[in-house]
Amino acid sequence: MQQGTLKIAISGSAGIGKSTLAADLGADLGLPVIEEHFDPLFAPEVVKGDEDALEQAFWQVLEYKSAREDEAGGFVADRCAIDLCHNWLLRGLGRRPRRSEAFFKACRERFEQLDSLVILPWGAIPLVPLEADGNQRRRVLDPLVQLRNHATIVGYAHMWLPKSRIIEVPVRVKTREARVGFVRKRLEARAGPDGWSRPPARPG
């Protein structure tokens, strides 16, 4: 597998630098960046609407991101379907077990295609109230809430993906340049004489 077909996603709780790393890593590797596109989940008509509207918004986000990823071939994605699973349960849709099963199955089919999932550390950089990309969605600034969210996402990642596909950036690696360098070294360490190869899938 060549570098141009690598499928990489950046995951973790809010405010840890996912969008920044996705942009920097995409530029470094020459890969297109798939934006987060979670805004539909927080649209006023969805927040004030019923669970049907919320569920529809989740499917729309999954379908949008899936289409962009398929078009790109190789990519660096800001968040992935694992983050959607976390938010699905966080927003209370777990009360719909059959629909949850269908959504999680569709999500799993997506994130199992990833070659690497990069997880940034919680608490390494200051948590700021607004998204860095200029939209007006405000973050929850309670660090313990974000710690809970981060721990949940990390747990899903280790439950659903083999360890060999997960790159966890340590807390000490804080600057943009250092984070890109850390991830690149981990990717290069997996490259054999014939180029980068995908680690084996998790059984079952």
C-alpha positions as CSV (number, residue, x, y, z in Angstrom):
1,M,0.0,0.0,0.0
2,Q,1.4,3.3,-1.0
3,Q,1.4,6.5,1.0
4,G,-1.2,8.1,-1.2
5,T,-3.8,5.5,-0.3
6,L,-3.3,5.7,3.5
7,K,-6.6,6.0,5.4
8,I,-6.0,7.9,8.6
9,A,-8.4,9.4,11.1
10,I,-7.7,11.7,14.1
11,S,-9.9,11.0,17.1
12,G,-10.5,12.0,20.8
13,S,-12.4,14.5,22.8
14,A,-13.1,18.2,22.0
15,G,-10.3,20.8,22.0
16,I,-7.3,18.5,21.9
17,G,-6.1,19.6,18.4
18,K,-7.7,17.1,16.1
19,S,-8.5,19.6,13.3
20,T,-5.1,21.2,13.5
21,L,-3.3,17.8,13.3
22,A,-5.5,16.6,10.5
23,A,-4.6,19.7,8.4
24,D,-0.9,19.5,9.2
25,L,-0.6,15.8,8.7
26,G,-2.5,15.9,5.4
27,A,-0.1,18.6,4.1
28,D,2.9,16.6,5.3
29,L,1.7,13.3,3.7
30,G,0.2,14.9,0.6
31,L,-3.3,13.5,1.5
32,P,-6.6,15.3,1.3
33,V,-8.3,16.2,4.6
34,I,-11.8,15.1,5.3
35,E,-13.4,17.7,7.6
36,E,-15.2,16.8,10.8
37,H,-18.7,17.8,9.5
38,F,-20.4,17.3,12.8
39,D,-22.2,20.6,12.7
40,P,-25.5,19.0,11.5
41,L,-25.7,17.2,14.9
42,F,-25.9,20.6,16.6
43,A,-28.2,22.5,14.2
44,P,-30.9,24.4,16.1
45,E,-33.7,22.4,14.4
46,V,-32.0,19.1,15.5
47,V,-31.2,20.2,19.0
48,K,-34.8,21.4,19.5
49,G,-36.3,18.5,17.5
50,D,-37.3,15.0,18.4
51,E,-35.1,11.8,18.3
52,D,-36.1,11.1,14.7
53,A,-34.6,14.4,13.6
54,L,-31.4,13.6,15.6
55,E,-31.1,10.1,14.3
56,Q,-31.5,11.4,10.7
57,A,-28.7,13.9,11.3
58,F,-26.4,11.2,12.5
59,W,-27.0,9.2,9.4
60,Q,-26.5,12.2,7.2
61,V,-23.1,12.9,8.8
62,L,-22.0,9.3,8.4
63,E,-23.1,9.2,4.8
64,Y,-21.4,12.5,4.0
65,K,-18.1,11.5,5.6
66,S,-18.2,8.1,4.0
67,A,-18.8,9.6,0.5
68,R,-15.9,12.0,1.0
69,E,-13.6,9.2,2.1
70,D,-14.5,7.0,-0.8
71,E,-13.9,9.8,-3.3
72,A,-10.5,10.6,-1.8
73,G,-9.2,7.0,-1.6
74,G,-6.4,8.0,0.8
75,F,-7.1,10.7,3.4
76,V,-6.6,12.2,6.8
77,A,-10.0,12.5,8.5
78,D,-10.9,14.8,11.3
79,R,-12.9,12.4,13.5
80,C,-14.4,9.2,12.3
81,A,-17.2,6.8,12.8
82,I,-15.9,5.8,16.3
83,D,-16.6,9.4,17.4
84,L,-20.1,9.2,15.9
85,C,-20.8,6.0,18.0
86,H,-19.7,7.9,21.1
87,N,-21.9,10.9,20.3
88,W,-24.9,8.6,19.4
89,L,-24.9,7.2,22.9
90,L,-24.1,10.5,24.5
91,R,-27.1,12.1,22.9
92,G,-29.4,9.4,24.2
93,L,-30.1,7.4,21.1
94,G,-29.1,4.2,22.8
95,R,-32.7,4.0,23.9
96,R,-33.4,2.7,20.4
97,P,-31.6,-0.6,20.5
98,R,-32.5,-1.9,17.0
99,R,-31.7,1.4,15.3
100,S,-28.5,1.7,17.4
101,E,-27.4,-1.8,16.3
102,A,-27.9,-0.8,12.6
103,F,-26.0,2.5,13.1
104,F,-23.1,0.9,14.9
105,K,-22.9,-1.8,12.3
106,A,-22.6,0.8,9.5
107,C,-20.1,2.8,11.6
108,R,-18.0,-0.3,12.2
109,E,-17.9,-1.1,8.5
110,R,-16.3,2.4,8.0
111,F,-13.7,2.6,10.8
112,E,-12.5,-1.0,10.1
113,Q,-11.3,0.4,6.8
114,L,-8.8,2.7,8.5
115,D,-5.2,2.0,8.2
116,S,-4.4,4.1,11.3
117,L,-6.4,5.8,14.0
118,V,-4.5,8.6,15.7
119,I,-5.6,9.5,19.2
120,L,-4.4,12.8,20.6
121,P,-3.9,13.1,24.4
122,W,-6.4,14.7,26.7
123,G,-5.2,17.7,28.8
124,A,-2.0,18.4,26.8
125,I,-3.2,21.8,25.5
126,P,-5.5,24.5,27.0
127,L,-9.2,23.9,26.3
128,V,-10.7,26.9,24.5
129,P,-14.4,27.7,24.1
130,L,-14.7,28.0,20.3
131,E,-13.8,25.7,17.5
132,A,-10.5,26.7,15.7
133,D,-12.1,26.6,12.2
134,G,-14.2,29.7,13.0
135,N,-17.7,28.2,13.5
136,Q,-19.6,29.3,16.5
137,R,-20.3,25.9,18.1
138,R,-19.2,26.2,21.7
139,R,-17.4,23.4,23.5
140,V,-18.1,22.1,27.0
141,L,-15.2,23.5,29.1
142,D,-15.6,21.2,32.1
143,P,-12.3,19.2,31.9
144,L,-13.8,16.2,33.6
145,V,-16.6,16.0,31.1
146,Q,-14.1,16.0,28.3
147,L,-12.0,13.4,30.2
148,R,-15.0,11.2,30.3
149,N,-15.6,11.7,26.6
150,H,-12.0,11.0,25.8
151,A,-11.8,7.8,27.9
152,T,-15.0,6.5,26.2
153,I,-13.6,7.1,22.7
154,V,-10.3,5.6,23.6
155,G,-12.1,2.6,25.0
156,Y,-14.1,2.1,21.8
157,A,-11.0,2.3,19.7
158,H,-9.2,-0.4,21.7
159,M,-12.3,-2.5,21.7
160,W,-13.0,-2.4,18.0
161,L,-9.5,-1.9,16.4
162,P,-6.3,-3.9,16.7
163,K,-3.7,-2.2,18.8
164,S,-1.3,-2.2,15.8
165,R,-3.7,0.2,14.0
166,I,-3.8,2.7,16.8
167,I,-1.3,5.5,17.3
168,E,-1.6,7.2,20.6
169,V,0.3,10.5,20.8
170,P,1.8,11.0,24.3
171,V,1.0,14.1,26.5
172,R,4.6,15.3,26.2
173,V,4.2,15.8,22.4
174,K,2.5,19.2,22.3
175,T,3.7,21.3,19.4
176,R,2.2,21.0,15.9
177,E,5.6,20.0,14.4
178,A,6.3,17.4,17.1
179,R,2.9,15.8,16.7
180,V,3.3,15.5,12.9
181,G,6.7,14.1,13.3
182,F,5.6,11.6,16.0
183,V,2.8,10.2,13.8
184,R,5.0,10.1,10.7
185,K,7.6,8.1,12.5
186,R,5.0,5.6,13.7
187,L,3.7,5.2,10.1
188,E,7.2,4.8,8.8
189,A,8.0,2.2,11.4
190,R,5.3,0.1,9.9
191,A,6.7,0.4,6.4
192,G,8.4,-2.7,5.1
193,P,10.6,-3.1,2.0
194,D,7.5,-2.9,-0.3
195,G,6.0,0.1,1.4
196,W,3.4,0.7,4.0
197,S,1.2,-2.3,4.8
198,R,-2.0,-2.5,6.9
199,P,-1.7,-4.3,10.2
200,P,-4.0,-7.4,10.5
201,A,-7.6,-7.0,11.4
202,R,-8.9,-7.8,14.8
203,P,-10.5,-11.3,14.9
204,G,-14.3,-11.5,15.2
